[in-house]
Amino acid sequence: MLISVKIAEKSFGPKVLYNDLAFEIQEGEKVGLIGRNGTGKSTLLHLITGQDTDFHGEVNIKRGTVVISSRQEHHGHEAKTVLEYIQGDLPEYAHLTHIIDTYPETMGSNHRKLQTFSDALERFGQLGYYQIEDEIKQAFESYQIDPNKLHKSIGSLSGGEKRMIELIKVQRSRGDIALIDEPTNHMDYVAKAEFIKWFKGAQEAVLVITHDRDLLNIVDRIIEIRDGKCFSFRGNYRAYLKTNTSQITNQVNEYDLSQRRIANLEQDAVRFRRLKERSRDPGTIRRFKSQELKAKDQIEELRKTVKPTFWIDQESASTMNDKLTAAYDKHKTKNIKISTRKKSAESRGRLLIKANKLSLGYDNTPLFEGISFGVYEGERLRLHGRNGAGKSTIVQAIMAKAYDEPLASKCFAGDIEVEKEIKIGLYEQEINPRYLPMTLNEAIEQILEDKKLPISQQRVKQLLSDYLFNPISDGQMLVEHLSGGQKARVQLISMLADDPQVLILDEPTNHLDLPSIEELEDSMKDYHGAIIYISHDSLFAEKMGGETITINK
């Protein structure tokens, strides 16, 4: 056992995040950590690393265990070069380097210092740090990152590049356990394949927060945070779905029986009260009163049972019998509610967007050449290619053409045609920064105002409720304080608010939890308009379908 976690309670203000949460990680084990947005997955990693100590319970790490974790933020490190940053986080590197660099000036004939210096040189070699720069360069090549960026500052890198730098750091650290948060977000298919190759062969244990189903399909075990506790599922994602279905159907059946028992007891309580009121004999009155109170006590005891979280994937749910299906539909946990107009038999009609032998780029360098496609109403088109190949540049060009805005890139050849006055809903990889300082209420109002839609408190509250926000308590939360999944839900609200004829989705599954991904896939399948999407989630692409346009650098 490398790590044992037992959290009696972890709270944020009045909200209890964990309640008797417990799990262990074994040596060499690959574990996927999943859970609905806001259940505390990232917080759990902070507890293990010691970044958060405000909880009741204990985290025990086997003596001598080297724990390596990826960072989400890089405040205070922006001026460091990438090489300095990676080296600084490697186990023992800073300590050994300090000895090797400073002891020769002061140790003289001091035998203790001479031994310490000699030991440091030997340990430095054992850890392979004499070749560290060459190894990091090789990792850059594997992830197809420009090697020149090794000597650039961390602050100059894009969000996707910083994420891959974190992975290179974790992989080269060769600790006993690696803690990684959403590693494949923003990765293209080449980088993702390289990461999965490392993941499969890694000697260290790995605890990874992810809802990437490709990655979950190669883990040894899945831990789900649900209702403040941890539930462990041996095997990969397919095994999880099977076991989860079995467990949840049993829980649904038990909960449904308890609810029916409550309903029967309520009827009994009413019946005993009426019989008591009609009775004249004191003994009979006492008997019926006693039975009424007994029924009420049983109701109160049954109502103490907190309703568990119920979610079963749609494919598994479709195999349940009618009785279980009815109970599940009645009690299942609320999911986001994506409302779109559905396809009709006449959906495939107008040509909405067309690219003619298009070539876009910046300065004097085109990113690609000769890209042509047409998107009709009701059709799906996938833009596929490496990061930096020009997928987002094409999206920007479509938006500029549709809304008569200046083109950020340079058009070297061809053009884009967009039907006049169509509305396009855009889902970007990151939320628009202008919303970050706003409260959630203000952000929703701003979205409605930008799209020239009526604004009312009722409309704002309804949207918040549809996307799993509490209309009362969450409205005053700052957007910048929302989790990645919560921000993703705000982006969905923005994309769909004015019933657009075209949707453009840029890596929409990055921050969504599994039930939300499934709801998105389901709603997009029936969406009436055209969809252009960018995704390296193979299951999402399989569900979406449509023509694929590959963009090469």
N, C-alpha and C positions, 0 to 999 in steps of 0.2 A: 504493500500500500504506500503510494507516494503522498497523497493528500486526503485528509478526512475533514469534511465540513459539517458542522452541526450548528445551525442557527435557530435559537429558540424564538427570537423576534428581531425583525429589522423594519423600522418605520421611517416614513418621511412625513413629519407633522402628524395629522390624524390618520393618514393612510398607512395601513399595515401591509408591507410588501411581502415579507416572509413570516411564516408561522410554523415552527417545527420542521424546518427544511434541513434535509440531511442527504449526503451522498459521499462516495469515495471514488478516487481515481487510482487505477493500478499502473504499474510500470509498463511502458510501451503501448498503453491503451489509446485508441483513437476514439474520442467521444464528441458527438455533436450535441450542442446545447440549443434547444429550441423553446419557443413560448410565444404567446401573444404579445404584441407590442405593448410595452409598459409594464411587463411582469417582473422586470429587474434582472435581465440577463447580463448586461454590462456591469451593473452594480455588483453582481456576484463575482465577476472577475476582479473588481476593485477590492472586494473583501479578501480574496485569496492573496492578492499582491500586497495587501496592507495599506493601500491608498485610502481605504475607508475602514475605520475602526469603531464607528458608532453603531454597534449592534450588541445584542445579548446572545452569547453562544461562544463557539470556539472554532478556529481553523488550525488544524494540526498538519504540519508539513514534515515529512521524514527528514531527520537530521542529515545534513550534507546535500540535500536536494537543491539543484539549481533550477529556479523558476524563471522563465523568459516570457515576456509579454509584449504585445504590440501596442503602440500608442495611437490614440485617436487624434490628439491635439499635440502641437509642437511649439507651444508658447515657451519662450526662453531658449529655444534651440535654433531659431531662424537664421542666425549669423554663422552657424557652424557649417563647414563643408559636409557633403554627404559622407565622405570617407571618415572624417572626424566624428560625425554623429554615430555612424555604425560602430566604429572602433570603441567609442566611449561607452556603449551599452553592452559590449561583449564581456562575458564573465572574466573577471580578474585582469582585464586588459589595462585599465587605468592604473590599478595598483602595481602591477608588474612593470609597466612602462615607467612609472615614477621611480621605482627602485633602480631600474637599468639606466635611466637618464641622470639620476642625481647622486647615486652612491659613489661612482668613481671619483667624484670631486671631494668626498668627505671621509671615505672609509679608511684610507691609508693602510695601516697594518692591523686594523681592528678585526680580530678573527670572527667575531659575531657578525659584523657587517659583511665581511668577505664571504661568509657562508650564506648569508641572506642573499647577497648579490649573485652568487653561484647558483643557488636554488631558483632564483627568479629567472636567470637565463635558461636553465633547464626546463622550468615550467612553461616559459614562453614558447620554447620549441615544441614541447609536448602538445600544447594547444594549437600548434600550427600557425602562430601569429607572425612568424617571419615571412610567410607567404600570403598573409591576409589580403593585401591589396590585389594581388593577382587573382585570388579566389573570388573576391567581390567583383572584379572586372568580368570574370567568367559568368558570374550570376547575372550581371547586367546584360551580357550577350544572350543568355538563356531567356531572359524576359524581354529581350530586344529593346533595351533602354540605351540611349546614347551614352557610351562610356565617358564622354567628356563631362557629363553631368556629375561624375564622381567627385569632381573638384569644384562644383557649383554649390551655392548655399542652399540649405534646406528650404529657406523661405522663398526661393525662386522656382521651386517645383510645383507642378499641378497637384490637385488632390489625388488623382489616380497614381501619379508617380510616387507621392509620399507613401501611399498604401503599399506599393510594391517594394519600396525601400524598407518599410517595416518588415515585410515578409523575408526579404534578403537577410536582414539583421537577425530575425528569429531563426531562420534556417542555418545561418553560419554560426550561431551561438552554441549549438549542440548542447543544450541544457538537458535536464532530465524530464522537464515538462514544458510545453509551449502553450501559452494562453493567447488565442487569436480571435479578434472580433471582426466578423463579416469580411473575410479575406478576399473573396472573389467579386465584391462590389467594385464596379468600374473597370474590371479586367476584361480584356478582349480574349478571344478564344485561344490564342497562342499562349498568352500568359497564364490563363486558367489551366490549360493542359499541362504547362510546366509546373504549376503549383500542385495539381493533383498527382503528378508523377512524384514530386517530393513527398507529399502527404502519404502516399502508399508505401514508400520505402523508408520513411523516417524511423529512426531507432527510438527517439524520445516519445514520451506520451504527449498527446495533443488534446486540448479541450478547446473546441472551436464553436463560437456562436455563428450560426448560419441558418438560412432558410433556402440555400441553394440546393435543390434536390439532387443535382449531379454529384455534389460533394457529400450530401447525406447518404447517398447510395453506396459509399465506400467506407463508412465509419464502422467501428466494432459495436458501438452502443450509442443510443440516443437518450439524453436526459431532457425531460420536458418540465419546465416550471409552470405549474398550474395550481391555482387556488392557494398560493403561498407556500407550496411544497414542491418537492422533486419527485418525479415518476421516472423510473429507469426502464428502458426497453432494450433488450439484448438484440443485436443485429442491426441491419441498415434501415433505410427509409421504407423499403417495401415491407420488411418485417415489422417495423413500427406501425404502419397502417393496418396490418392484419391484427396485431396484438391490441392496438388502440381500439379498433372496431369491436373486438370481443369484450374488452374491459368496459368500454363506454356503453355498449348495449345492455350489459348487466346492470350498470349504474343507473341508466335511464329507466330500466324496468323496475328496479328497487325504488327509485325516486317517484315514479308514476304510481306505484302501489301505495307509497306513503301519502301522496297527495289525495288519492282516492280514499284512503283510510281517514284522512282529515275531513274530507267532504261527508263521509258517512257519519263520523262522530259529530260533526256540526248539526246534521239532521237529527241525530239521537239527542243532542243537547236541547234542541228546540222542542222535540217531542216530549222529553222528560219535563221541561219547564211548563209546557201546556198542560200535561197531565197533573203536575203539581198544583197549577193554578185552578184546575177544575175539581181537585180533590177536597173533601171536607174532613176526612179522618186524619188526625194529627200524625199517626204512625205512617199512613200512606204518603202524606206530604213529606215527612222526613225521608222516606225511602226514595221518592222521586227526586227530591233535592240532592240527596247523596249521589244518585246516578247521574244527575245533571252536572254536578261538580266534578265527578270522576271523569266524565266525557270531556269536560273543559280542561282538566289537568292533562289528559292524554293528548288533546289538541295542542296545548301549550308545549308539551315535551316534544311532539313531532315537529312543531314549527321551529324548534331550536336548530334543527338540521339545516345548515346552509346549503343552498342549491349549488351543486358542483358545476364546473365548466364542462359542457358537453359539445364536442365537435368530432364528426366523422367525415372523412373525405367523401365526395359525392359518389365516386365509383363504388366504394364499399357500402354506402348508405342505400344505393340502388338495389342491393342484393338482399336487403332485410325484408321480412314478411310484413304484411299490411298492418298488423297490430303494433309491431315495434316501430314501424315507420311513422304511424300516427302519434305514438308516444314521443318519439324523437323530435318530430316536427313541432310538437307542442312545447317541449322543454329545452330544445337546443339553445346554446348560447348565441346571443345576438351577434351577427356579423355586419360588416359595412354594407350599406344598401346603395348600390350603384344603379341609378335609374337612367336608362337610355331608350330612345325609340327603337323598336325592333325592325329587323329586315322584313320586307314584303316580297311578294313574288316578282314585283317590278323593280326591286332595288338596284339591279345592275342596269344603269342607264347612262347618265351623263359622264363625259370625260371631265374630271375635276382638276387634275394636275398632270402635266406632261413635261418631260425633260428631253431635249433634242441634242444629242451628241455633246453633252455638257462637259466643260472643263473649268474647274474652279481652283483657286489657290491664293497665295499671298505673295506680295512683292513681285518677283519675276519667276516664281516657281509654282507650276500647277501641281495640285495634290493628286489629280486623276485626269483622265482624258476619255472622251467618247462615251459617257454614260447616258443611256436613253431608257426611258420607261414612261408608261402611262398608267394612271390610277383612275379607275371608274368608280362610280357610286356603288357601294356594297363590296368592293374588292379589298384585299389585303396585300401589302407589299412589304417585304423585309429588306432593309439595307444591312448588308453584312460586310465586315472587313476589320482590319486591325485598328487599334486606337491610333488616331492621327491620319487615317487614310482619307478622311473627308466626309464621313457620314453626317456629323453634326454641321459641317459647312453646308451640305445640301439642305439640311433642315432649315438653317438660318436663311438660305437663299429663297426657299419656299415661303417662309414667313415674311421676308422683306418684299417679295413680289405680291403676296396676298394683301399686305397692309400698306403698300406704297411707301416703304421705308428704304433708306440707303442700304446698299449691299456692303456688308463688312468685308467680304472677300473680293478678289478680282476675277472677273469672268474672262477666260482666255479664248473660249470657243463655245458655240451653241447657246441655248437659252432655256429658261423655264417658263412655262405658261400655266397660269392659275386662273380658273374661272372667276369672273368678277363677282365681288360681294359675297363670296362664300366665307363661312366662319370656320376657323381652324382651332381645335383644342390641342394645346401643347403640354406634354408632360416631360419636363427636363430632369436630368440626373440629380440636380440640387434645386432646392426651393429658391425662388427669387429673393435676393438679399434685402429688397425693399420691405418685405414683410417681417423680417427678423425683429426689429424693435417694436413692432405693433403687438397689441394683445390679440388673442384669437378672434374675439368679436370684431375688432377693428380690421383685421386682415380679411375676414369674410365680407364685411361691409365694403372694403376697398375692392375686392374681387367683383362684387356685384355692381359697384359704381363704374369700374373700368369697362365692364361689359354692357353698361347702360341698361341694367336690369332693376326692377323695383326693389327697394330696400325696406325691410320691416323687421322688427324684433322677432316676430313669429317665423319669418323665412330663415333668419340667421340661426335660430334655435333648432329649426327642423333640419337644416343642413348639418349642424353639429351633431345632432342625434343620429342622423343617417350614417354618419361616419365615425360613430362610437365615441364621440366626445360627450361629456356631461354638459348639457345646455346651461345649467345653473353655475356649477363650480369651475368649469374649464374655460369659460369665456374670457376671464381676466388673466389667464396664463399668457406669458410672453411667448411669441412664436420661437424665439431663439432658444428658449428653454425646453421646447418639445423634443421628444425622442426622434430618431430618424424615421421610424414608422409613422409617428404622428404627423411629422412634416410631409411625408408621402401622401397621407390622407388629405391634407390641405391642398396639395397639388392636384389630386383627383377632383376635389371640389372645383378648383379653378378651371381645370380642363373641360369639365362637363357642364358648367353652370348655364351656358347659353345655347345648349342643344346644337353643337357644331355639326357641320356636314362632313368634316374630315378630322380625324384624330392622329396626332403624331406622338408616339410613345418612345422615349429614349431610356432604355433600361428600367422599365417600370417596376420590376420585381425586386430591385435592389434592397429596399428597406421594409418591404411588406412581409407580414407573417404568413404562414401557410394558409389559414382560412381566407385571408384577404386576397392572396394570390389566386386562390381558386375562384373567389367571387369575381375578381377582375377578368380572369379567363372566361368565365361563364357569361359575363355581361358583354365582353368584346365579341364573343362568338355570335351573338344575336344583334349586335349593333348595326343600325341601318346604313350608316355612312361608310366612307372609305377609311382605311387605317394604314398608316405607314409606321413601321416599328423597327426599333433597333434593340436586339436582345441577344445575349450570349447564354441565356437560360434555355437549354435544349428542349425541355419539356414545355416551356411557354411557347417557343417557336413551333413546336409540333402541334400544339393546340390551336395556335393562330393560323398556321398554314399560309397559303398565298405564294406569289412569285418571289424569288430571292434575287436581288441584284447585288453581286459581289463587287466591292470597290477595292481595287488594289493600289498600293502606294506606287 
